[in-house]
């Protein structure tokens, strides 16, 4: 408590210094653990603006790397010293809510003028609901597209203005551009044994027409065999088994991979570092099926149970999702979870942001299910077994299907 | 009882009582008590906490309190029944034995080498230590880059030397990934081995070597009959410390492979972390940690015994 008062005074004090005239007085301090890292990130700008405009509520922010959010929240729960508000990865909401760690916010959302369900992308809204109750509010979202090195395409005799639109075309382009002996690859995805691997492969499963209950069906097998062939024929590097998405983007930026599957979070550094002509293309669809599907990532705003300032924390959520604040998301390589804001006109490469924005209509949530970590683990294992050649795709997926079936029995997932 | 000299020189009553206090048995009981309390709170509590968790069903919901459902040895039984258990146990064993053995041999070699006096020998010895000063996360990131299949330096060098024609998938091949993380961890640990052994070597009196040389013992026999026996206490201490350090390796593997592909480089600490913080199975994670603690304790006890045995009677 003492620490909080001190922080409040410190925050208020520095704000007063910055503005010169503001009185150092703040009634309530909302402790917020967030994923906003670098100083110019829109999330941090929003926090600073909030603290400047409000005198009754102040935000005391603490930055936590995205990959450590769950761990930090678990530690906070264990010690009983939880923040008032936290940004968490959307597939983890169900796990945390299912174990009673998050405050239910359904009634507050229903009573809020600004947070009408119709404003949000349906997929991101779904990640906040567990068994009919709402435990979070979508914050920012992201999705996957292929980043394309147009110079590499041109050099390989592929017309960059006619990008691949089907799996077969995608594979053909990848085959044409790959030269594994020189360390050049046609395509890059992440098949790592973490949630990132699941995140990247799941859209292919959904495009194939199969689902978690029909993993080992011919459709499901086709989705996995696609990746297996890429690696075994040398179109993609073996290292996709241990590389994270950011490391795959490194390879793309270095000109070692012509097309790389990743999200808008990479845009700030790509715009800064890229040394060739590039664009993004939507994930191609499977021929004969034409099912559009892509991944849905991003964070949600959640209030941990035991938070001391629930009312004020909810006001912060409302503030962050108001159109003016939400519109700032783009500049940080994130997309607002609300549909009623457009990328600012002066954004560099605005068409790329618009491209990502347009794909959100196909973005499907992972889950929600409190058992998602185990479902995901089974998928990761199947993906890696097939790519390493330890098991045929069909056999690997049959094992995963058997592991996942009882988990789906306990917590059915709509549409999966 | 004769008064110590200093008391007669400066015999104010306050000083006398202070000195009597410092010489008394009360003081060492106080000192031991403070140390024991410190250990109990900062070492004993987490161990007990972990032990309790490992026999309970722990969820996020009941994490803050101690009143959780008791499940006896169920977490341990589940662990043993887990298809991953044997693989992770084997990985941990191979990783630990390889690290301890190779780090020791290389460390001893380097320590002996730097004992020779040649220009800049002490400077170079200091340079070797740099590896030990880097955080394991950084070392993991650097080695992940070095061992990359496509643009990694190791493959590039091996190809340049004509030793391999194709690529070696150091990290992506499940049959090599454990070797890859072991190599990186050995690189990390050798400087520590070297410096402890160098200190041990420096403690061996030079006149023993001289006497042996006069008696006609060559360098090999001097090494076998003088260096090794006199270095024994250092070696015991070092081997146990390296074992303990290796068995709790986490950051480096987490950065390089995350335990993959297919858990081929997964060892107990990484598994425990993933169980607790990725699957939210805290009881399972605690059970692994407790089992690890028991193993490390055995090593530590063996070390303490060996130290006691070495002590002159």
Interface residues (C-beta under 8 A of the other chain):
Chain A: X70 X71 X74 X77 X78 X79 X80 X95 X96 X99 X100 X101 X180 X183 X185 X192 X193 X194 X195 X237 X238 X239 X240 X241 X242 X251 X254 X256 X373 X374 X377 X381 X384 X385 X387 X388 X390
Chain B: X59 X60 X61 X63 X64 X144 X148 X149 X150 X151 X167 X169 X171 X172 X173 X174 X177 X256 X257 X258 X259 X260 X261 X262 X263 X276 X277 X278 X279 X280
